[in-house]
Every structure is written in structure tokens, then in C-alpha cells.
Amino acid sequence: MSIFAKLDVYHDNMPRSAAINMAIDEALLEHASVPSIRFYRWDQPALSFGYFGKFVDVADYRAARDVIRRWTGGGMVFHGDDLTYAIIIPVGAEFFPASSKLIYAAIHSALRDALRANDEHAELVSVPDITNAGAAVGDSENSSQAGRGYNGACFANPVHADVVMNGRKVAGAAQRRTRSGLLQQGSIQHVDFENGLAERFAKELSEVCSEKSLSRRVLERAQDIAQQKYGSNAWLRRR
């Protein structure tokens, strides 16, 4: 059964800076009226780290990567060779009242099924499989202690409801819940993206998908957010 009755799908194929990518996700959270997913690319190798992370832990990567602090929680994620996405669930959407952990697991279940449709042996991590259970969600309101303080390499540390293949983590995500809705930012790695995975993932989330392009209003708002927030040293070094 699909998670969403309908879903707006943005295939944002223009490579963008880390600050702009984070800002577009936030702008979509402000403006989306129905559940939406955005797939996006990076204009250079990048590293994102969680809202509660410490800048000192990622500072050495700045020479080789576009380093950005996410608005969501969690650990360090290396970008460039991954399939990056953001899912926005507006506050008025039917699924929004569900717990953050339930939403996390439901989205990753859809991704697992999309991978299985291509004969990949994908599974969700369950609590008995890991030692840091409960750290699956790193959002501002509902993050566990591990989600708040953890800033290690995300893909070296599978947590409950992450997606694994042959014992290797291939998908993780982090969330933030606001008065506008819920934002889940995720990364998919170590799998074949050139076989329609994004399209299958969207279809698993909803049987009614509408292809969309980013509006001028969203892009203009994103430019403002990037300038005021994600592109500033104050945001990057806030912890």
C-alpha cells in the first residue's frame, strides 16, 4: 500500500552548490501543498553533516569538499556519487501526524521495495541487528540522544530501519519537523542509479505521481535562505 495518495516529483537535474541544495529543500518545505520528493545533484564533491554536529569534526574535509551543515540531524554524509533526495510532508497531509520513526521506516520500506523490484536483495535493519538502536531519526524535536550527539560517518553506522544490501548500508536519512511539515533528507549509495531507481522509488511512495519543476518562487526563496543561512560561516560553525 502506498504511503501517499499523491506525490509531486521533482527531478532536479541541474548540479547545485551544497548551500543552494539545502536551501531548496527548506523552501519546498515552506511552499509544498502536497507530499513531494526532490531528487538532486551536486556541482562538486560535498559533505553534509547534521544540525547538532560539531564543525571541528568536518573542518579537515573543506579542502576537498563543499561542506554544509544540514537543518536535519544525523552524521556525516559524503555526496557526489550518491542519489540524494528530500521528501516533504506538509502539515495537512494525512501521514504527517505519524511518528517520525514510523515515517522513516515507511519511506525506507518503499525504497527497499523499489530496490527489490530490480532483483536487489535489500532489507531493513531491525533493532536486534544493531547496537545503537534508537538512533534512526535525527530531527530537532524527536531525535534520540545518539541522533543529537552523533557526528560520525553515517554510512559506516546503520541504525534501525536503514536499508542494507549484503550487510552494507545503502540508504540513510535524517528528519526535521516544523510547523510547516516534515522534511526527510536522504542519501542512497553503493547501488545502480541508472536503471530507473528514482522513478521506482517514487512509484512505491505513491501510485499517483506528478512530475514537477521548481517554481521561480521556490528558487528565489531558496536564494534568500542560502544567502542568509546555509552560505554563512555563522551557520556552518554554529557548533
VEXDRENMI-451179 format. One record per residue (C-alpha): chain; residue in one letter; z, y, x. Coordinates in steps of 0.001 Angstrom, whole numbers. Last residue first. Example, Ala and Ser with C-alpha at 12.3 -4.5 7.8 and 13.67 -1.06 7.14 Angstrom:
residues 2
+-------+-----+---------+---------+---------+
| chain | res |      c3 |      c2 |      c1 |
+-------+-----+---------+---------+---------+
|     A |   S |    7140 |   -1060 |   13670 |
|     A |   A |    7800 |   -4500 |   12300 |
+-------+-----+---------+---------+---------+
This chain:
residues 239
+-------+-----+---------+---------+---------+
| chain | res |      c3 |      c2 |      c1 |
+-------+-----+---------+---------+---------+
|     A |   R |   16994 |   24358 |   28715 |
|     A |   R |   14977 |   27359 |   27469 |
|     A |   R |   12576 |   26992 |   30403 |
|     A |   L |    9351 |   26372 |   28489 |
|     A |   W |   10301 |   28647 |   25614 |
|     A |   A |   11326 |   31591 |   27820 |
|     A |   N |    8335 |   30956 |   30054 |
|     A |   S |    6073 |   31813 |   27160 |
|     A |   G |    2906 |   30041 |   26068 |
|     A |   Y |    4646 |   27949 |   23444 |
|     A |   K |    6393 |   30838 |   21697 |
|     A |   Q |    4968 |   34306 |   21142 |
|     A |   Q |    1470 |   33752 |   22483 |
|     A |   A |    1114 |   30228 |   21139 |
|     A |   I |    2510 |   31220 |   17739 |
|     A |   D |      97 |   34147 |   17459 |
|     A |   Q |   -2904 |   32027 |   18466 |
|     A |   A |   -1800 |   29377 |   15990 |
|     A |   R |   -1762 |   31924 |   13167 |
|     A |   E |   -5339 |   32857 |   14009 |
|     A |   L |   -6346 |   29195 |   14077 |
|     A |   V |   -4642 |   28474 |   10748 |
|     A |   R |   -6232 |   31470 |    9034 |
|     A |   R |   -9655 |   30691 |   10518 |
|     A |   S |   -9456 |   27262 |    8930 |
|     A |   L |   -9331 |   24029 |   10882 |
|     A |   S |  -11992 |   21673 |    9607 |
|     A |   K |  -11375 |   18997 |    7002 |
|     A |   E |  -12471 |   15448 |    6212 |
|     A |   S |  -10865 |   14217 |    3003 |
|     A |   C |   -9178 |   10811 |    2910 |
|     A |   V |   -8330 |    8917 |    -301 |
|     A |   E |   -7226 |    5372 |     604 |
|     A |   S |   -4312 |    6849 |    2523 |
|     A |   L |   -2299 |    6021 |    5656 |
|     A |   E |   -4326 |    2893 |    6402 |
|     A |   K |   -7505 |    4945 |    6013 |
|     A |   A |   -6255 |    7499 |    8530 |
|     A |   F |   -5515 |    4746 |   11068 |
|     A |   R |   -8938 |    3197 |   10514 |
|     A |   E |  -10646 |    6544 |   11162 |
|     A |   A |   -8638 |    7161 |   14321 |
|     A |   L |   -9299 |    3630 |   15576 |
|     A |   G |  -13062 |    3927 |   15141 |
|     A |   N |  -14022 |    1779 |   18122 |
|     A |   E |  -13909 |    4315 |   20927 |
|     A |   F |  -10113 |    4534 |   21034 |
|     A |   D |   -9577 |    1269 |   22941 |
|     A |   V |   -5864 |     819 |   23693 |
|     A |   H |   -3487 |    1819 |   26528 |
|     A |   Q |   -2149 |    4888 |   24720 |
|     A |   I |   -1449 |    6310 |   21254 |
|     A |   S |     534 |    9557 |   21109 |
|     A |   G |    2457 |   11014 |   18207 |
|     A |   Q |    3647 |   14284 |   16714 |
|     A |   Q |    5391 |   13959 |   13361 |
|     A |   L |    5916 |   17201 |   11427 |
|     A |   L |    7951 |   17271 |    8226 |
|     A |   G |    7823 |   19956 |    5561 |
|     A |   S |    8012 |   23717 |    5050 |
|     A |   R |   11811 |   23983 |    5027 |
|     A |   T |   11792 |   22130 |    8335 |
|     A |   R |   11850 |   18536 |    9595 |
|     A |   R |   10847 |   17787 |   13181 |
|     A |   Q |    9557 |   14489 |   14443 |
|     A |   A |    8807 |   12387 |   17506 |
|     A |   A |    6218 |    9724 |   18251 |
|     A |   G |    5445 |    6516 |   20105 |
|     A |   A |    2430 |    4264 |   20419 |
|     A |   V |    1141 |    1712 |   22944 |
|     A |   K |    4367 |     151 |   24229 |
|     A |   R |    3668 |   -2994 |   26222 |
|     A |   G |    5063 |   -6419 |   25248 |
|     A |   N |    1638 |   -7885 |   24515 |
|     A |   M |     933 |   -4929 |   22232 |
|     A |   V |    3727 |   -2610 |   21144 |
|     A |   V |    4097 |     -42 |   18358 |
|     A |   D |    7386 |    1877 |   18103 |
|     A |   A |    9550 |     966 |   15110 |
|     A |   H |   12851 |     920 |   17080 |
|     A |   V |   12503 |    2256 |   20598 |
|     A |   P |   10113 |    1539 |   23467 |
|     A |   N |   11116 |    3120 |   26804 |
|     A |   A |    8439 |    3304 |   29511 |
|     A |   F |    6104 |    5091 |   27100 |
|     A |   C |    8529 |    7975 |   26591 |
|     A |   A |    9035 |    8772 |   30263 |
|     A |   G |   12604 |   10012 |   30429 |
|     A |   N |   14003 |   13043 |   28611 |
|     A |   Y |   16764 |   11606 |   26464 |
|     A |   G |   19506 |   13995 |   25364 |
|     A |   R |   18560 |   14651 |   21771 |
|     A |   G |   16842 |   11376 |   20937 |
|     A |   A |   19603 |    9358 |   22558 |
|     A |   Q |   22202 |   11160 |   20480 |
|     A |   S |   20194 |   10339 |   17411 |
|     A |   S |   17825 |   12866 |   15943 |
|     A |   N |   18133 |   13810 |   12293 |
|     A |   E |   18074 |   17588 |   12097 |
|     A |   S |   16048 |   18756 |   15065 |
|     A |   D |   13865 |   15696 |   15402 |
|     A |   G |   13868 |   12868 |   17918 |
|     A |   V |   13351 |    9677 |   15941 |
|     A |   A |   13362 |    6214 |   17418 |
|     A |   A |   16618 |    6481 |   19322 |
|     A |   G |   18531 |    4159 |   17007 |
|     A |   A |   18264 |    1099 |   19186 |
|     A |   N |   18579 |    1714 |   22917 |
|     A |   T |   18919 |   -1936 |   23988 |
|     A |   I |   15732 |   -3264 |   22465 |
|     A |   D |   14309 |   -6343 |   20754 |
|     A |   P |   17224 |   -6715 |   18288 |
|     A |   V |   16272 |   -3348 |   16705 |
|     A |   S |   12674 |   -4238 |   15911 |
|     A |   V |    9595 |   -3073 |   17824 |
|     A |   L |    6515 |   -3000 |   15640 |
|     A |   E |    3660 |   -5357 |   16467 |
|     A |   A |      32 |   -5177 |   17600 |
|     A |   H |   -2068 |   -8208 |   18471 |
|     A |   E |   -5446 |   -6443 |   18404 |
|     A |   D |   -8100 |   -8068 |   16235 |
|     A |   N |   -9722 |   -4730 |   15327 |
|     A |   A |   -7998 |   -4753 |   11932 |
|     A |   R |   -4807 |   -5447 |   13860 |
|     A |   L |   -4999 |   -1990 |   15409 |
|     A |   A |   -5264 |    -314 |   11996 |
|     A |   D |   -2404 |   -2494 |   10724 |
|     A |   R |    -196 |   -1359 |   13615 |
|     A |   L |   -1127 |    2258 |   12903 |
|     A |   A |    -108 |    1886 |    9256 |
|     A |   S |    3169 |     271 |   10313 |
|     A |   H |    3650 |    3184 |   12715 |
|     A |   I |    3439 |    5625 |    9835 |
|     A |   A |    5859 |    3587 |    7725 |
|     A |   A |    8345 |    3202 |   10590 |
|     A |   Y |    8468 |    6929 |   11304 |
|     A |   I |    8723 |    7764 |    7600 |
|     A |   L |   11646 |    5341 |    7212 |
|     A |   K |   13352 |    6803 |   10288 |
|     A |   S |   12937 |   10350 |    8983 |
|     A |   S |   14498 |    9405 |    5673 |
|     A |   A |   12353 |    9680 |    2547 |
|     A |   P |   12378 |   13027 |     727 |
|     A |   F |    8864 |   13894 |    2061 |
|     A |   F |    7043 |   10880 |     604 |
|     A |   E |    6110 |   12528 |   -2716 |
|     A |   A |    4783 |   15682 |   -1066 |
|     A |   G |    6395 |   18994 |   -2030 |
|     A |   V |    7955 |   19580 |    1404 |
|     A |   P |    4579 |   19163 |    3077 |
|     A |   I |    4053 |   16039 |    5224 |
|     A |   I |    2195 |   16930 |    8423 |
|     A |   I |     977 |   14246 |   10789 |
|     A |   A |      61 |   15168 |   14357 |
|     A |   Y |   -2185 |   13123 |   16609 |
|     A |   T |   -2908 |   12391 |   20253 |
|     A |   L |   -5248 |    9628 |   21372 |
|     A |   D |   -4405 |    9183 |   25043 |
|     A |   D |   -6243 |    9701 |   28322 |
|     A |   G |   -5302 |   13355 |   28654 |
|     A |   H |   -1635 |   13373 |   27808 |
|     A |   F |    1525 |   12190 |   29565 |
|     A |   V |    4561 |   12028 |   27287 |
|     A |   M |    8086 |   12986 |   28368 |
|     A |   G |   10970 |   12225 |   26032 |
|     A |   G |   11932 |   12711 |   22406 |
|     A |   G |   12313 |   15771 |   20195 |
|     A |   T |    9815 |   17867 |   18226 |
|     A |   W |    9031 |   21521 |   18944 |
|     A |   R |    7342 |   20315 |   22115 |
|     A |   R |    7904 |   21848 |   25553 |
|     A |   I |    4652 |   22116 |   27489 |
|     A |   V |    3418 |   21197 |   30967 |
|     A |   D |    -292 |   21582 |   31797 |
|     A |   R |    -489 |   19050 |   34605 |
|     A |   A |    -984 |   18708 |   38372 |
|     A |   A |    1186 |   21420 |   39922 |
|     A |   R |    3401 |   21557 |   36827 |
|     A |   Y |    4629 |   17976 |   37295 |
|     A |   D |    7529 |   18990 |   39570 |
|     A |   A |    9077 |   21076 |   36783 |
|     A |   V |    9491 |   18121 |   34408 |
|     A |   D |   13187 |   17222 |   34828 |
|     A |   V |   14155 |   20824 |   35676 |
|     A |   F |   12820 |   21902 |   32278 |
|     A |   K |   15514 |   19930 |   30481 |
|     A |   G |   14660 |   18130 |   27258 |
|     A |   F |   16048 |   19012 |   23825 |
|     A |   Y |   12686 |   20106 |   22418 |
|     A |   G |   10965 |   17054 |   23838 |
|     A |   F |    8479 |   16932 |   26681 |
|     A |   S |    4725 |   17340 |   26778 |
|     A |   L |    2653 |   16611 |   29860 |
|     A |   A |    -972 |   17615 |   30259 |
|     A |   P |   -4180 |   16625 |   32011 |
|     A |   Q |   -6764 |   19307 |   31183 |
|     A |   D |   -8541 |   20663 |   28082 |
|     A |   W |   -6505 |   18404 |   25823 |
|     A |   R |   -7742 |   16578 |   22707 |
|     A |   Y |   -6783 |   16314 |   19051 |
|     A |   F |   -6366 |   14139 |   15968 |
|     A |   R |   -4887 |   16034 |   13020 |
|     A |   I |   -3346 |   14273 |   10046 |
|     A |   S |   -2540 |   15908 |    6726 |
|     A |   P |    -296 |   15439 |    3702 |
|     A |   V |   -1156 |   18067 |    1061 |
|     A |   S |    -501 |   21839 |     902 |
|     A |   A |    -727 |   22450 |    4641 |
|     A |   H |     -12 |   26044 |    5688 |
|     A |   E |    3246 |   26168 |    7649 |
|     A |   L |    2970 |   22650 |    9060 |
|     A |   L |    -643 |   23421 |    9964 |
|     A |   A |     557 |   26423 |   11962 |
|     A |   E |    3086 |   24239 |   13795 |
|     A |   D |     459 |   21673 |   14743 |
|     A |   I |   -1899 |   24475 |   15769 |
|     A |   A |     824 |   25950 |   18018 |
|     A |   M |    1412 |   22686 |   19873 |
|     A |   N |   -2305 |   22336 |   20572 |
|     A |   I |   -2579 |   26001 |   21550 |
|     A |   A |     217 |   25723 |   24110 |
|     A |   A |   -1173 |   22492 |   25571 |
|     A |   S |   -4598 |   24016 |   26056 |
|     A |   R |   -7499 |   22871 |   23898 |
|     A |   P |  -10349 |   20366 |   24027 |
|     A |   M |  -12505 |   20811 |   20908 |
|     A |   N |  -12680 |   17521 |   18991 |
|     A |   D |  -10237 |   18453 |   16230 |
|     A |   H |  -10838 |   15535 |   13879 |
|     A |   Y |   -8798 |   16912 |   10976 |
|     A |   V |   -8038 |   14529 |    8106 |
|     A |   D |   -6576 |   15673 |    4773 |
|     A |   L |   -4768 |   12795 |    3074 |
|     A |   K |   -4453 |   11584 |    -487 |
|     A |   A |   -2016 |    9393 |   -2423 |
|     A |   F |     -59 |    8981 |     805 |
|     A |   I |    1743 |    5945 |    2234 |
|     A |   S |    -954 |    3445 |    1322 |
|     A |   M |       0 |       0 |       0 |
+-------+-----+---------+---------+---------+
